């Protein structure tokens, strides 16, 4: 669809009233009163191959710059550019990280118009999106983005309603050494890329009417050119509460895929569910989780589609880096324990084990730590993550990240 069609969404919302409160009274003031923010990044990634050999390393530096106008009669504009460089990369480094981290250059990831009326906000253009089934991942140097339109409404008590349409996706890299560009090929986080001929639609409802309980329901539809119509569903019930110094969490989730035209010998649906129980006490936090994917021969391959964008990869049993639990007929178990040394420092460990449909097993041992500075270095953060694969899945990864937001 063309951008003009997106505009119909914003126009429809804008037409709900004849006037709106204006933070600025002139277009000139809206631009003058705009705000500039950004982030400086320096990342070090190290990875072996699947056999645990031939380690390659990559140092990447990058910058993210954002400019957001003030509002004028409810209207506003937002622009975000990202750029990065890996000056010391060898040919082997470039090949090893070409799919997710090595992609130099710059891209205008956000360029959208917004309109807010009461408790409804519409956005049209390029943007970062965070919904259960359409979500941008920011775990690599270049954050993913979408081109489309969204509407968010919070008129109902304790309820958020979301509707969106996306027609293009900006990945982390283009796979050929360049930063990701906007194309009609969408990453799915847990399965093969999909290429919707007419984009994709999503709807979500998030309700917090009951104290401590968050209920989420989401739906998405896309018409991939190879597997035709695909319906995605997601539901979650998440309960958090405290009893004295103890905090506890209970959660359940379910992903569902339905394929409109499955070929002979293939199933037209597949689902994955997850369960999680967590406990915390004076800075010590832990949880156990389990997930299971049904045994279905689905058209897209051997994995469930958890959503569009790598940020829509949300199974409770995910390791820090890998995503093993989405393959058909797979049981996955996870245990995580972490400790808040101070309000600014956290260290933790996670163990994940998967039983795959080919009678193999995979284990994933992860260590992670982070520290947020204060005082003269406020907004500066350091993080380290390590993951080792065992049993039938070998190899390891190490990442150091330094971020400064301004």
Secondary structure as the mmCIF struct_conf table of DSSP 4:
data_model
#
loop_
_struct_conf.conf_type_id
_struct_conf.id
_struct_conf.beg_label_comp_id
_struct_conf.beg_label_asym_id
_struct_conf.beg_label_seq_id
_struct_conf.end_label_comp_id
_struct_conf.end_label_asym_id
_struct_conf.end_label_seq_id
HELX_RH_AL_P HELX_RH_AL_P1 UNK A 3 UNK A 14
TURN_TY1_P TURN_TY1_P1 UNK A 15 UNK A 16
BEND BEND1 UNK A 18 UNK A 18
BEND BEND2 UNK A 23 UNK A 23
STRN STRN1 UNK A 24 UNK A 24
BEND BEND3 UNK A 25 UNK A 26
HELX_RH_AL_P HELX_RH_AL_P2 UNK A 27 UNK A 32
TURN_TY1_P TURN_TY1_P2 UNK A 33 UNK A 33
STRN STRN2 UNK A 35 UNK A 47
TURN_TY1_P TURN_TY1_P3 UNK A 50 UNK A 51
BEND BEND4 UNK A 52 UNK A 52
BEND BEND5 UNK A 54 UNK A 54
STRN STRN3 UNK A 56 UNK A 68
HELX_LH_PP_P HELX_LH_PP_P1 UNK A 69 UNK A 71
STRN STRN4 UNK A 72 UNK A 72
TURN_TY1_P TURN_TY1_P4 UNK A 73 UNK A 74
STRN STRN5 UNK A 75 UNK A 85
TURN_TY1_P TURN_TY1_P5 UNK A 87 UNK A 88
HELX_RH_AL_P HELX_RH_AL_P3 UNK A 91 UNK A 97
TURN_TY1_P TURN_TY1_P6 UNK A 98 UNK A 101
STRN STRN6 UNK A 104 UNK A 104
STRN STRN7 UNK A 105 UNK A 117
TURN_TY1_P TURN_TY1_P7 UNK A 118 UNK A 119
STRN STRN8 UNK A 120 UNK A 127
STRN STRN9 UNK A 130 UNK A 130
BEND BEND6 UNK A 132 UNK A 133
STRN STRN10 UNK A 134 UNK A 135
BEND BEND7 UNK A 139 UNK A 142
HELX_LH_PP_P HELX_LH_PP_P2 UNK A 143 UNK A 144
STRN STRN11 UNK A 145 UNK A 153
BEND BEND8 UNK A 156 UNK A 156
TURN_TY1_P TURN_TY1_P8 UNK A 157 UNK A 158
STRN STRN12 UNK A 159 UNK A 170
BEND BEND9 UNK A 172 UNK A 172
STRN STRN13 UNK A 173 UNK A 173
BEND BEND10 UNK A 175 UNK A 177
STRN STRN14 UNK A 178 UNK A 179
STRN STRN15 UNK A 182 UNK A 183
BEND BEND11 UNK A 184 UNK A 184
STRN STRN16 UNK A 186 UNK A 186
BEND BEND12 UNK A 189 UNK A 191
STRN STRN17 UNK A 194 UNK A 194
STRN STRN18 UNK A 196 UNK A 207
BEND BEND13 UNK A 210 UNK A 210
TURN_TY1_P TURN_TY1_P9 UNK A 211 UNK A 212
STRN STRN19 UNK A 213 UNK A 224
TURN_TY1_P TURN_TY1_P10 UNK A 225 UNK A 227
STRN STRN20 UNK A 228 UNK A 243
TURN_TY1_P TURN_TY1_P11 UNK A 244 UNK A 245
STRN STRN21 UNK A 246 UNK A 259
TURN_TY1_P TURN_TY1_P12 UNK A 260 UNK A 261
HELX_LH_PP_P HELX_LH_PP_P3 UNK A 262 UNK A 263
TURN_TY1_P TURN_TY1_P13 UNK A 264 UNK A 265
STRN STRN22 UNK A 267 UNK A 267
BEND BEND14 UNK A 268 UNK A 268
STRN STRN23 UNK A 269 UNK A 281
TURN_TY1_P TURN_TY1_P14 UNK A 282 UNK A 283
STRN STRN24 UNK A 284 UNK A 293
STRN STRN25 UNK A 298 UNK A 298
TURN_TY1_P TURN_TY1_P15 UNK A 299 UNK A 300
STRN STRN26 UNK A 301 UNK A 301
BEND BEND15 UNK A 302 UNK A 302
STRN STRN27 UNK A 303 UNK A 303
STRN STRN28 UNK A 308 UNK A 308
BEND BEND16 UNK A 309 UNK A 309
HELX_RH_3T_P HELX_RH_3T_P1 UNK A 310 UNK A 312
TURN_TY1_P TURN_TY1_P16 UNK A 316 UNK A 317
BEND BEND17 UNK A 320 UNK A 321
HELX_RH_3T_P HELX_RH_3T_P2 UNK A 324 UNK A 326
STRN STRN29 UNK A 327 UNK A 327
TURN_TY1_P TURN_TY1_P17 UNK A 328 UNK A 329
STRN STRN30 UNK A 331 UNK A 340
BEND BEND18 UNK A 341 UNK A 344
STRN STRN31 UNK A 345 UNK A 355
TURN_TY1_P TURN_TY1_P18 UNK A 357 UNK A 358
BEND BEND19 UNK A 359 UNK A 359
STRN STRN32 UNK A 361 UNK A 372
HELX_RH_3T_P HELX_RH_3T_P3 UNK A 375 UNK A 377
TURN_TY1_P TURN_TY1_P19 UNK A 378 UNK A 379
STRN STRN33 UNK A 380 UNK A 391
TURN_TY1_P TURN_TY1_P20 UNK A 392 UNK A 392
BEND BEND20 UNK A 393 UNK A 393
STRN STRN34 UNK A 396 UNK A 405
#
